[in-house]
Amino acid sequence: MKQAANAIPRISLLWLLAGFGSSLLLHTEHLPIWFLIPLTICVGWRALTHAGRLPYPNKLVKTLVVMLSGAVVVISFDRQLSLEGASAFLVMAAMLKLLEMKTQRDAYVVVFISYFLLVCGFLFNQSITAALIGISSVWIITSSMVALHMSTPAGNVGALPIARYSASVLAAALPFMLFAYLLFPRLGPLWSIGLQSKDAHTALSTEMAPGDIASLSQSDKLAFRVTFDDNRRPPQNELYWRALMLDFYDGNAWQPSKPVTTAKWFNPRDLDNRDDQGIGYDIIQEPTDQQYLFSLRGVQALEENTGVTNADFLLARKPLFQRLRYRAWSDPTASNQADGLTWLERKQYLQLPSQGNIKARQWANDLYSGAVTDWAFAQSILTYFRQNPFFYTLEPPLLKDNDIDEFLFSTQRGFCAHYASAMTFVARSVGIPARVVVGYQGGEWNAQENYLTVRQYDAHAWVELWIPTMGWMRFDPTAAVAPDRIEYGLERAVEKEGTFLREQILSSHKMRGISWINSLRLKLDSANYYWQRWVLSYDKQRQGKLLKQWFDRGSYLDGLYMLAAVLGGLFLLSAIVLWWRDRPKQLPPLQRAWVALQNRAQRSGLEPLIGETGSSYLARLGLAWPELDQQSRDVASLMDAFLYGELSEKADKADYKMLVRRLGQLRRSLRPRTKTSATSNVHKGTV
């Protein structure tokens, strides 16, 4: 009997399965496709168990399933403790809990697990689409909990009342959620924890080998978005977004010679040093697990915990494990280290392997001997790229040990990394300090909303040479070979080759020629931009500005005080609303007058009888108070006529008020008596 009372009702089980399935929607991007097999088995087995066609799994079966599932998850994620692997193991454990669910207590556990799985899904995706999925999932999971409360094994409540009730509960919680979001001290979100992820193509790498950036350019994932102050957007061919400096070459790949951890960190006093030639901009950058930030040339930090390195790169104090919004200022005309390099810096920027690429070294010496200045030498390299049959491609041939020689004089086919690597090598070989700069070039401008979107396929590499009296100057050999790449973007540059996002067949970025698809893509992108700008980027600093603007306060303590006051006011308002909604309904005047008469008589001992008519009660009242016998008869006659007789169909407000008034007069005429005297008079009358 007890087991039957604790059984899970059918409607509750359906809601539970729907809620559990919805909590997995945000995990679909990183879970292997084979996860559908155990999910189908667990859900199907649980449904057949509820129908009585299959038994619950015994301890041996559960033990074997747990061991097998754990081994499969570990093998599927290459035996690495990654964020995706931990999430997959959690999902697998939740599916097994769903399988063994028997009682309502188990069902509540599954509900709370579903909530937790949903929250974990935001570790991987915080877009506005994920938010809408999350809201729908919360509603479904809450409905499953409501179904457990409202349904019993003996009878089920319909799905519509359950869904409506859960929606009303969430709607009631919405004001509290908004005020807590705006006023509660901003803490680092769960997805800011620095856990290792196996996703390797979402950001620039600190090492550049031939083909690295080409593979990154096959991704349409977002890198960052930019909003310019007063819409002062530089020309497309000047949008070189600097991120990393690579100054060490081992004969195969370029990488930083040492980690860059020192910078001139933001100081509010430096804000007065900006000139009118620069431009300010606001960037929302996706997580990279690195410290580098994106900026244009001549950058100045405008945010706390950001700084500028000696090489003119913007840096964060800590690696970015979450999306970051920050401001910066750049002056493209500013020079960097124009006053000269130290001996150690010259050695750093002239480093090359002692052997290899002999043809390139000899060709560089010959070219340099005919150049008047270092600037002229750089221009002669660019001229060589323009006048020879070099080809810009995302599918360059593989290069052997002497990769620079083979590229310059044999294959002559490559991506930006090939051209930047070759020019840097050649310049260093003749004693010109040079370095490779990796970042992004260009971006897609949204003319309606006035912001720039930069994606992974905009990744780019170029060269900076140190020219005496001028400092570090940018040279882009890719622009000499494929000017369309700089002016119009990657898609135009490889249009004939047809390699743009070849691995992503259904990408909307490949369908820009279809107007309605492109329009829909831009609108969705705008919605995501504003979601990131105003919701996801709402951090401690912006909360302080909001408190300062609204309440002339900006500290956490003030925010807590305001939150407590607002919550207290909301609770008080809710209590008043609930009291008003559930207050006893006021009786009509006639009923109030009748109840008042009965209460007055009851205090003297005249109790109303069950099933007694009004006339009978007034007759007994006349016997208890003989002096009021005639008045009681008159009121009884008027009441019978009003309710049942000639006045029942044509009674108006005047008749109604007269009856109420006569009842009030009769009540006021009652003189208090002892209970025994009133009761005895009634008995005498009835005899």
N, C-alpha and C positions, 0 to 999 in steps of 0.2 A: 504494500500500500504506500509506504514511504517512497519507494523507488518510483512508483507511478506518479506520485505528486511532484517529484523532482525531475521527471522526464522533460525533454525539450519539445515544446509544441511544434507542429509542422510549419506554421507561418514563421515562427522564430528561427527555425533551421534555415528556411529559404532566405530570410534577411541576413542571417549570419554568413551564409555562403556568398551572398552578393556583397556584403561588407568586406569580407576577407579578400574576395577577388578585386574589389576596387582599390584596396590598400596596396595591391601589387602593381598598379598601373604605372607608377613612377619608377618602378624597378625594371621595366621591360627593356630599357636601353642597354643595361649592363649585364642582365642575366642571360646565360646561354639559352639557345632555343630549345635544348633538350629539357629545360625545366618544365615545359608544358606537359611532358610525360608523367612525372611524379605528381604534378598538380592535378591532372586529369584523373589519375588513379586514386588520389586521396579524396577528391571531391566525389567521384563516382562511388567509391567504396562507402563513404559516409552516407551518401544518399540511399544506397542499397541496404545499408545497416538499418537506417531509419524505417525503410519499408519492410524490414524483417527477412530479407533475402540473403544477407551475409552476416556472420557474427562479428563482434568486435575482435580486433587482433589481440592475441595473447602476449604474454611477456616475452616469450622466445622470438616471436615474429617482430615485435617492436624493437627488441635489442638488435636483431640482425639488420633491420631497416635503418636504424640509427647509425650503426657502424658502416653500412654500405653507403649511406647518404654522405656521411662525413668524408669517407675516402674519395667518393666521386667529386665532391666539391673541391677538395685539396688538389686532386689531379687536374681538374678543369682549369684551375687558376695557377698552374705551374708551381704549385707548392710554395706560393708567396703569400705573405700576410698583407694583402692589399685591402683597400676599402671595399672594392667590389666583391672580393672573396669573403670578407666578414659579413657583408650584406647578404650574399647568397646563402651562407651557412645559417643566418638568422631566418631567412625565408624558408629554407628547408625544415628547420626546427618547428616553425610555425605551422607548416603543412602537416607535420606529424602530430602536432597537438590537435589540429582539426580532426585528424583521423581517429584519435582515441577519445574524443569528446563524448561524454555520456550524460552527465547531469547538467542542471542549470548553472551550477557553480563552474563547471568546465566551460560552459558557454560564455559566462562573464569573463573568464580568463582569455578566451579567444577574442572577445570584443576589445579588451585592453591591448592585446597583442596586435590587433589590426590597427588601432590608433598608433602604436609605436612604429609599426612597419610603415605607415603613412608618413610619419615624421621623418623617418630615416630616408625616405625617398627624396626629400628635399636636400639631402646631401649632394645629390647629383644634378638636380634641376630646380631652379627657382624662378623660371619664366612665368609670365602671366598665364600661359596655358597650363603649366603645372599647378598654379594657384587655383584655377577654375576646377581642375581635376581634384585637387585637394578639398575644395569646398564641397563638391559633389560627394566625395568619399566620406567626409565627415558626416554629411547628412545621412548617407546610407548606413554607416556604422552606428550612428546614434539611433537610427530607426530600428536596427537589430537589438539594441539595448532596450528601447521602448517596447519592442515586441516581447521581449522576455518578461518585462514587468506587467504588461497588459494581458498576455495570453496565458492560458492554462491548458493542460492536457485534455480537459473536458470540453473546452470550447475555445475557438480562436477569434481574435478581433480582425476585422478586415484590414487589408494592406493600406487602403486610402486613409482611414483614421490614424493609423500608425505613422504614415509618412507626414500627414498634416500636423500631428502633435509634435513630432521631432523637429519639423520646420519651425513651428512656433517657439519651441525651446531655443533653437539656435538664433532665431530672430530676436528673442528677448536678451540673449547674451551678447548681441552685436554691439550695443552701446558700451558695455563694459570692456569689450575687446578693443574698441577704437580708443577709448580713453586710456586704457593700459598701454596701448601701442604708442600713443603720443606722449604720455607723461611719465611712464615707468622708466627708471634709469636704463639707458641702453647698454646692454651687455653683449659680448661677442656671441653670435649665433652658433648653433651646433655645427654648421658646416664650415666654421672658421678653424676647426681643429685640424692640425697638420698631419693628416693621415696619408699614407702612400697610396697613390692610385696608379693603376696599370695603363691608363690612357696616356699615350705618348705623343699624340699628334695635335694637341690643343694649344701649344705654345712654342715659342722659339727655344732652341737648345743652346747651351753655352759652348757647343762645339759645332763647327761647320766643315763638313766634308762634301765633295762633289755629290750632288743628288739629294742632300738633306733638305734643303729648302724646296726643291722640286716636289718631293713627297709631301711636304707641308702644304704646298699650293694645291693639292688635290682635296683639301678640306674647305668647306664653306662655313665652318664654325666661326662664331663671333670672336674677335680679338679685343676691340674696344670701340666706343662711340665718343664723338667730340662735338661740343657746342662752342662756337667762337663768340667772344664778346662783340656785341653790335654787328654780328654777321660779317666780321672782317676776315673772311676766309681767303688764305693765300691761293695763288694759282695752283692748278693740279700738279704741274711739274715742279713745284716747290714743297710739296707735302712729303717730306722725307722724315718719317717718324723714327727717331733714334732709340735704340734699346740696349744693345750690347756692343762692346769693343773687343775685337779679337786681334791679338797682337803677337801670338806665338804660333809658329808653323813647324810641325814635326816631319814634314815631307809628305804628309797625307791629308791632314786636317788642321784647321785654324781653331784656336781656343784662347781664352784669357791667360796671360802669363802668371797672374796671381789673382786671388779673389779681391774684389773691390768692396771694401767695407767702410772706408772713410769718405766723408763728404762735407761740404759746407752746409750744415743743416739750417732749416728755415729759422729766420729771426724776424719778428714783426717789424723791427726797425729798418730792415732792408726794403720794405714796401715803398718807401719814399724814393728809392733809387731808380725806379722804372722811368723809361723815356717814352716819348710819344710815338716812336717808330716801331715799338713792339706791339704784340697782340696777346691778349689774354684768352684762355680757353679752359673749358671744363671737360674732363675725361672720366668716363666710366669704364674701368678696365676689368676684364675677366681674370679669374685667378690663374696664376702661372707657376706657383710654388717657388718663385724666384723673387729677388729684391728689385729687379729693374722695373722702371716706369717708362712710359712713352712720352716723348716730347720732341719739339722741333729744335732747330739749331739756336744757340744763344739763350738757353733756358734759365729761368730763375724760379726757385721753389716758392709757392704761395700757401702751402699747407703744413701743419705740424706733422712731424715724423717723416718729412721728405727733405731731400737735400740734393745738391749738385756736386758731382765729382770734378776733379781737376781736368778730366777729359771732356767735360760738358755733357755729362749724362745724368738724367734724373734718377734718383735712387730712393727706395723706401727703407726704413730702419729694419723692418722684418719682412720675411718672405710673404707673398700674397697667397694665402690659402682661401681667401674669400674675395668676392667682387669688391673693388675699391673705387670710390669717387674722389677725385682730387682736382685742384686747380693749378695752373702753371702759367708762366709768362715767358715769351720768347721774342728775341730780337734777331731776325735772320741776318742783319748786317753786322752783328757783333763778331769780333775776332776772338780766337782761342789760342792762347800761348804765342801771340805774335812777337813777344819780347824774347823768345828763344827757349831752347830745351836744355835741361841739365845733361851732364855726361851720361848719367844712368838712364835717362829717358831716351837719349839718342841710341844707346846700346839696345834698349828694349825694342825700339821701333825699327832697328836695322837687323834684328836677329833673323838668320836663315840657317838651314842645315849646311854643313860644310861641303857636302857633295850632292850631286844630282842636278838634273835639268841644265846640262852644260850648254845646250843650244840657246836656251832662253837667256842665260847669263851673257853669252857672247853677243847675241843680238841686241841685248840691252846696252852693252858697252858701245857697240857700233852706233846705235841710235843716239846715245847720250853724247857721244863725241861730236855730233853734228848739231846739237841743241845749244842755244845760247844761254838759256836759263832753265831752272827746274820746271817752271811753268810751261815753257816751250817743249820740254821733254814729255811732260804729261800729255800735252796736246798732240804730240806726234804719235803717242801710243793710241789715243782715240782715233786719229786719222788712219792708223794701220787697221784698226777694227772696222772702220767704215769702208775702206777701199778693198778689203779682201772678203772672200765669200764666207764670212762667219754667219752662223744661223742660230737664232734663238729658239730653243726647244725644251719641252718638259721631259723628253725622252733621249737624253744624250747617251752616246756610247760609253761603255766602261773604259776607264783609263788605267794604264799600268803604272809602274814605279815612277818613271819620269813623266808625271801627269801634266806638268806645265808645258814641257816640250811637245808632248803629243797633242795637247789641246791647241797650242798656238800655231803649230806648223803641219798638223796632220788632220785631225778630226774637224776642228773649227766649228764644232756644234756643242752648245752648252746652255746652261741656265745662268742666272745672275751670279750664283756662287762661283762658277767657272771663270767668268770674266773678272769678278772682283779679286779672286785669288791670284789670277795670272798677273793683273796689273800691279797688285801689291808686291808680289814676288819680284817682278821686273824692276820696280822702283827701288826696292831695298837693295837689289843687287848692284845698283850704281851709286848707293850711298844716300838716297833720299828717304828720310823717315816716312814710313807708311803704315797704315793699319786698315783692317777690314771693319766696317760698321754694318751691323745686322739690325734690321727692324722691319718697318712696313713702308710701302710707298703708295700714295694715292688714297683711294677709298671711294665709297659711293655716297654722293651728296643727295640728301632728301630736300628738295627745293620747297616742299610744302611746310615741313616742320623745321627746316634750317638746322640740320645736324648732319655729321659725317659718320658713316659706318665703315669700319675697317675690319676685314675678315682675314682668315688665315691664308687665303689664296693671294692676298696682297703682300705677303712676306717678301722681303727684298734684301739684297746685300749690295753695298757699294764701297768706294774707296775714299780715304782721306789722306792727303799728302801734306807734309809740313813744308810750306814755302817760306823762305826768309822774308821777314818784315810783314808777312801776311798771316802767318800762323797756319792752323789746320784748315785746308780747303777741300771741298767735296768734289770728287770726280766719279762719274757714273759711266763705266764702259758699256753697260747694258743699253743706255740711252743712245749710244753711238751705233749699236747694232739693231736695236728694236725700239725706235722712238715711240711707237704706238703703245708699248708697255707703260711708258711714263705719262703719256698724254691721256690715254683712254683706259688703261688697265690691262690686266692679264688676258681677259677674254678676247679682246681685239688682237693682242699680240700673237696668240696661238690659234687664231680663227681658222687659218688654212690647214693647220696641223690637226685640228679637231680634238685636242687633248685637254680642253678646259673641263675640269671636274668629271673626267671620264669614269672614275670609279663611283660617282654618285649620279646614277641615271635619273632618279626622280627629283633631283634638286631643283627647287623653283628658280634658282639663279641661272639655270641653263635655259629657262623659258621666258627670258625678258622680252623676246620678240612677240609673245602673245600678250596683248595689251591688258586683258582682264585679269590674267594670272599675275602679271607684273604689278598691276594696281592693287590686287589683293595682298600680294607679298609686301608691298610698301606700307600698306595700312596695318598689317600685322606687326611689321617691324617697328612702326611708330608706336603702337600700343605697348610693345615690349620695352621700347626706349623709355617711355614715360613711366612705366611700371618700375624699371630699374632706377630711374632718376629720382622719383618722388617716394617710392616705397622701400625698395631694397637698399637704397643709399641713405636711408634715414638713420644716421649714426649719432654718437654722443655729441659731436660738435654741432650738427644741424639741429638736434633737439635743444641744445643750449640757446642757439639763435632763435628758435621758435618760442621758447619760454621768455627770452628777452623781448621779443617782438610783441607777444601777447600780454604778458604779465609784468614786463620790466624786471624779470628775474631770469637767472641763467645757471644756477647751481643744481646739483643733484638733490640736495636737501630741500630746496624750494620745490623741485619737481615732485618729490615724495609728499610734501605738504599739500601741494595742489592735487595730486592724485588721491590722497586720503580724503580731502574735502569733496572732490568730485564724486568719488565712490560713495562717501557718506550721503551726499545729496541724492545720488541715484538710488541707493537703498531706501532712503526715506520716501522718495517719490514712488518707488515700486511698492512699498508698504501701503502708501495711501491709495494707490491704484487698486491693489489687491483688496484692501478693506472696502473700498467703494464698490468694487465688482461683486464681492461676496457678502455685503451688508444685508441684514434682513429687509425684505421688501415691505414697504409701508402698505398697510391695509386701506381699503377704501373708507370714506367717512362713515358710511352706514355700519360697516363691520366694526370699525373702531368704537363707535357709540354703543353697539350691542355688547362687545367684549368689556368695555368700561362698566356698563350696567351690571353684567354678570360678576365682574370682579368686586364691585361695591357690595353686591348682595351676598357674595360668597364669604366675605369677611364677617358677616353676621350669621353665617351658618346655612345659608340657602345654596346648596350644591346643585349644579346643573346635572341632569340625568342623560345617560347615553341614549341617543335616538329621540330625544325629546324635541317637539316642535316649539317654535317661538310662542304660539298661543298658549300651549300648556305651561310653559315656563312662566309667562306673565300671569296666568291664573294662579299658579302656586305663589308667585310674588305678592299678589293681591291678598291671598290668605295670610301670608306672613306679616304683611303690613295692611291691616284692614282699612286704615285711613286712606290708603292709596288704591283701594280695590277698583273704584270707578275709573281712575286715571289709567290703571293697568289695563282695564278692559278697552278703553278708548284707543290706547296705543296698539293693543293686540288687533283690534278691528282695522285700524289704519294699516298695520303691517300686512294683514291678510289680504286686504284690498290692493295694496301696492305690489305684493309678490304674486298673488294668485287670482285676484278678482278683477274688478272693472278698471282699476288703475294700472294693471300690469302691462297693458298694451299701449296706453296713451299717457303714461306718466311722464311728467316733464321735470326740469331741474327744481322748480318750485315745490312740487310734491315730494321730491327726494329730500330737499333741504328741510321741509316741514317734518318729515318722519325722523330725520336725524335730530332735529331740535326737540321734538317730543320725547325721544329716548333720553336726550341730555337732561330735560326737565325732570323726567321720572327718576333718573339716577341721582340728581341733586336733592330730590325730595325724600330719598331714603334716609331715615334716621338710624344711626348705629344702634344695634340691639345685641343682647347676648345671644350666643348661638342656641341656648336652650329655649329661650322665649320664641325665637323665630321658628325653630323646628317644631315646637309644641303647637303654635298657631296653625302650621301647615297640617299637622296631624289632626287637629280639631276640625278643620275644614273638610278634610277628606272623609271623616267619619259621618 
